[in-house]
Amino acid sequence: MSPAVETLIVLGFVALLFVTEAVPLAITAMGGAITLGIIGVIPMNTVFSGLSNSTVVLFAGMFVIGAAMFHTGLAQKLGTTVVRIAGKSENGLMLGTMVIAALISAVSSNTGTTAALMPVVIGICSVAKIPASRQLMPLAFAAGVGGIMTLVGTPPNIIAAGALKAAGLEPFGFFEFAWIGIPLTIAGIAYMMFIGKYFLPKQYLSEDIEIDEEAKREAAATLEDPKKMWITAATLIGVVIVMALDLKALPLEIAAVIGAIILVLTKCLTEKQAYTGIDWVTIFLFAGMMPIATAMEKSGAGKMIADQVVGMLGGHPNPLYVTAVLFLLSGGLTQFMSNTACTALLAPIGISIAKGLGASPQAVLMAIAVAASCAFSTPVGTPPNTLVLGPGQYRFMDYVKAGTGLVVVCFIVSIIIIPIVWPFFPK
């Protein structure tokens, strides 16, 4: 049996376990890498090479900084201020909620953002006699789409960047995602304000409604310490500025770790809270999928899949058509499986297909990553959707009705903008 076939068999089992989640995602990814090492497809000394990837360090540092925003009460303070300024009208509250949720989630956990803002929104809705069910789903959607704006805003972005780097290609920059993330956020807010809101149910809730346990954990332990809020805000701004300047002497991961260290030393969060704030599932899933991506390239498995796909699409398909197909595939899978796993699964395949067409992989990878973040059509597609399910008294079909249109809007915007910003055949 050839290494390519062996790799595809392992990949098939990994994909099955990703979809069913019969085994935890991180264990599935690491198990796949270990299996490929044992059967000799990749050298044993590269099985855990993903853990030494600088991208893992970057992600860990930004997780800690994001956690500090919630533990100090900064995220809640920002949310409360903006939402109250927005007023108590249904449209004003929706606009304010979606804008601040998108901005906060661009540099921190979208789950934490939703959990922090949800009690604020429910409280204002109770006082203003506004159906909270018409505000909570827009909150979750904004947190999801806002994360697309930066490299660390959502796991699919960093998985895509890591896949490019593993393939020896130029990875995406920290703010490069803003070229597509900002238009998508604006389009998403506009859609919910003018169209999506008409598909939302009207459920009046009391301020003391039972909130999901995960939301309680995310929102707990906030200190509301003004001094620590300012330190956290200044640290976040400083790290973002350094990243924007793209200094060679101070790489992104070093800036993130310095910021995290400052916040722990100034007691904006404890060492234990810093460790807890890191999404270890994402870290190990990323680390496990990097060797698998390497195996697909070195063994020829990626090329084998690419040749089959290209053949099915007519032999010499238009790269835009291929990008659209991969967007729809990624967007379909992410409604029912982890967006991180979805991107990790499709990224190496997308690179191989793009290479088979002689096109630049950046556009294809961007489409896969963006689509993986468009998990709006089901309550299980992404944690923010699940968090608002109970408090909003939503049904499954409420997500289908309101979220599917948003997925279509994101698809249209992406297919227009992505080829412009990341040409298939750059000069």
N, C-alpha and C positions, 0 to 999 in steps of 0.2 A: 504493500500500500504506500502510495507516495505521500510525502510530507504535506502536500496541498490538501489531499483528501482527508488525512488525519486531522489537519487543522479545521477543515470544514465540519467534520463530525463533532469535534469539541465545541466549535462555534454553535452548532445546532443545539447541543445540550445546554449551552450557556443561554441561548435565546429562549429555549423552552422554559428554563428556570427563571429567567427574567420576567417572562410574561405571567407565569403562574405564581411566582414568588413562593414556591414550595420550600425553597431554601433562601435565607437572607441574601440580599443582593451582594453585599461585600464578600460573603463567603463564596458565592457563585463566581464572582470575578476572580478572586484570588485562587479558587480551586481550578478554574480554567487555565490560569497561568502556570500553576504547579503541574497540572496534567501535561501541558505542552512541554514543560521542562523534563518530566519523567520519561516521556516517550521519545525525547530527543529532537523535537522540532526546533526548540530554542535552547541555547546553552543554559545550564542550571544557574550560572552566576547572573543571568539576566531576569530570572523569574521574579525577583523582588526589586528589580531596578527602578520600577515606578515609584517606590517609596522615597527614593533619593532625588526624584525629579523636582526641580526648583518650583514648578507650578504647584506641587503639593504644599510646599512651604508658604507660597503666596496665599493659597486658599485658607490655610490654617490661620495665618496672621489676620486676614480680613474677617474670618469667622469670629475671632476674639474681639476685634474692633466693633463688629456689628453687635456682639453680645453686650458690650459695654454700653451701647446706646440704649439698650432695654433695661439693664441692671441699674443704671443711674437715673432712669426716668426721662432721658433726653428724647427718645422716640415718642413716648407718650405725651410729653410736653409739647413737642412740635405738632403732633397730631391734634391735640386738644385745642391749641391756639388757632391753627389753620381752620379746623372744622367749625369752631365757634365764630371765627371771622366770616366764614362763608354764609352764615345766617341759618335760619330755621326753615327756609323754603325747601321743598323737595329737590328742585334743580340745583339750588345753591349748595345745599349739603352734599349732593352727589358729586358736584364738580370739585368742591374742596376736599372731600374724602378721597376721590380718585387721584387728584394731583399729588397730595401729600403721601399717599400710599405708594404711588409710582416712584416718587423721589427717594423715599426712605429705602424702598426695596432695591433701588439701584446699587446701594452700597452695603446692604445687610440682608438678613434672612427675610424672604417674603412670608414665611410662616410666622416669624416673630412680628413682622409688621402688621399682619392681619390680626394676630392675637392682641397686640397692644392697642390697636385702633378700634377693635370691635366693641369693647365696653363703652368707649366714648361715643361711638355712633349710636349704639342702642339707647344710651342715656338721653342723648339729644332727641332722638326719634320719639322717646316716651314723653318728654316734656312738650315737644312741638306737635304731638299727635300725628306723626308721619309714620306710615308703615315701614318698619325696619327691614322687612323683606325686600323693599325696593332700594335699599342702601347697602346691605351686607354683601350681596353678590357682586355689585360693581366694585366694592372694596376689594374683594378677593381677586377679581379680574385685573384690577389696576395693579395690585401687588405682583401678580404674575407677569403682566406685560412690562411693567416698569423695570423688572430685573434684567431685561434684555439690553438695557442701556450701557452696561459696563461689563468688563471681563469677569468680575466676581459677583455680579448681580444674581446670577442663576447658574447652577451646576452645568447645564448643557453648553454654555459659552466656554467655560474653561476646559471641558472635555474636548470640544472642537479644536480649541487652540492647542491643547496638548497633543491631539492626533496629528495636527499639521507638523508640530515640532518633532514628533516621533518619526514622521516620514521624511525628515530632513528638509522641510519646507518652512517658509517664513510664517510664524504664528501670528495670530491677531493681536493687536495692541490693546492696552487697557481701555481706552476710550473709542477704539475703532468700531465697537458695537453700537455706539451712539448714532452712527450714520443710518442705521436701520431701526434702532431702539426708540429714538425720539419720534420719528414719523409714525411708528407703530403705536406708541403711547398716545400721541395726539389723535390718531385715527380711532384708537380703541375708546378713548374718552368721548370723542364725538359720536361714535356709534351708540354707546350706552346712553348718552344724553338725548339723542334725537330718535333712535330706533329701538335699541335694546330694552329700554325701560318699559316699553309697552308690552313686553313679553314676561315681565316680572309679576309675581302674585302680590296680593295685598294682604299681609298678615300683621296685625297690630300686636306688639309685644310689650310686656312690662319690663321695667329697668332691671328687675331682679331675676330675669329669666335664667334658667340653668344654662351655663356655657360649657362647651366641650372641655373635658379634663385636660387635653393637650393645650388648649388655649389658656386655661388657668395656670398651667405650669410655665408657659411662655411669658405670661403677664405678671407672674409672681415675683416677689423679691426686688421690686423696684424701690429705690431709696429716696428719690425726689431731692437729691442734694445739689443745690445750685452750683456750688464750687466744682463738684465732680462732673456735672453736666457741661460746664464751660471747658473743663480739661478734655473731656471726651470730644466735644465739638471741635476744639482747636486741634486736637490730635488727628481727627478724621480729615479736617480741612488740609492740614499739613501733609498727610500721607497722599491725599488725592492730588494736591499741587505737585508734589515730587513725582508722582506717577505720570501726571500730565506733561511734565518737563522731559520725561524719558531720559534721565541722566544716566550715562554709562557707568559713572562711578558709584551710583546708588540704584541697583536693579530693583524692580518692582517688589520681589519677594523680601529683599532686605528692608525696604521702606515699610512694608506691612508688618514685619516682625518687630522692627524698632517701635512702631506705633503700638503694637500689642504689649511690648515690654513696658513702655511708658505708662500705659493704662493700668497694668498690674502693680507697678512700683508706686504709683500715685493712689493706689487702693480704689480705683474706679470700679474694679471688680476683683474678687479674690482669685488666687491661683486655681482653686477648684472650679470656680465659675468660668474661668478662662478655658479650662480643659472641657468642661461641660458644654460650652458654647461652640466648640468645634464639631462639625457634622462628620463624625468618623466614618459613617457609611459612605458618604461621598468621597472621602479621602481614600479609603481602601478600594472602593469600586474603581476610581480613577487609576490607582496604582496597579490594580489587577488587570485592567483592560489595556494598559499601555504595552505590556509584553505580548498580549494577544494580538494587538494591532501590528506589532513588529513581526509576529509569526505569520500573519496573513500576507504581509508584504514579502518577507524573505522566502516563504514556502511556495508562493505563487497562487495561494488560495484566493487572495483578493483579485488577482488578474482573472482567475477562472470564473469568479462570480461576475466580474465586470464584463467579460466577453459574452457570457450568457445573457446578461441584461441588455447589453448593446445589441446583440443579435435579435433578441425579442422585440426591441424597439426599432428594428429596421436596418441594422448594420452601421449606418452613419447618421444617427439622430441629431437633431439640433440640441446643443447643450442646454438651451433654455427649457426645452421640452423635458429633458432628463432631470433638470433641477426641479421643475414643477412636479414631476412624478415622485421624486425623492421627498419633496416637501409634503405632499399628500400622504406618502407612506409614513413618514416620521410623525406628521400631525395625527394620523389615524391611530398609530400605535400608542402615542403618548396619552390618549384619552383613557387608556386602560392599564398602562404600565408606567413605571418610574421614568420621568423625563431624562434623568441622568443615564439610566440603563439604555433607554432608547437611543440617545446620542452616542453612547459608547459602542453600541451594537452597529449603528449605521455609518459612523464616521469613517472607519477604515474602508468600508465598502464604497462610500462616496468618493474617497480619494482615488481608489483603484479605477472606478468608472470614469472620473474626470481625466485621469492619465490615459485611459484607453481611448478617449476622444481627442487627446492632445490639447485639452483645455485646462485652464488654471483651476485647481481644486478649491480655492478660497470661496468662490461663489456657491459651489455645491455644499461645502461644509457650513457656510453661514445659513443656507436654506434649511439644512437638517437641524441645526441648533435652534434656530428661530421657531421652526415648526414644533420642535419638542417642548418648547415653552408655551405653546398655544393649547394647553390642556383645559379648555373652557367648557366642553360639551358634556362632561360627566362630573359627578361629585367626588370621584375617586382619582381623577387625573392628576391632581396636585394637592398638597396639604391645605393651602388656603381655601380651596373649594370645600374640602371636607370640614374644616373648622366652622364655616358659616352654615353648614347644612342643618344642624339642629336648631341653633338660635334663630335662623331665618325661616324655619319650618318649611323648608323646600322639599320638593319631590324630585326624583330623577329627571323627569321630563321638563322641569323648570330650567335645568341646566342645558338640556338639549335645545329648548326653544330660544333661550337668551344667548347661550354660548356659541351655538353653531354659526350664527351670523357673524359673530366676532372672529371666529376662525376663518371664515370666508374673507372678511375684510383684511385680516392679517396676510392671508395668501395673496390677495390682489396687490396690496402695498409692497409685499416682499418681492413678488415676481417683477414688479416695475423697478424698484429701487436697487435690489441686489446686483443685477447685471450692470447697472450704471456705475455703482461704487466699486464693485469687484468684477471687472470685465473678464469674460471667458478667455479672450485672447489678447492680453495686454501687450502694448507695443514696446 
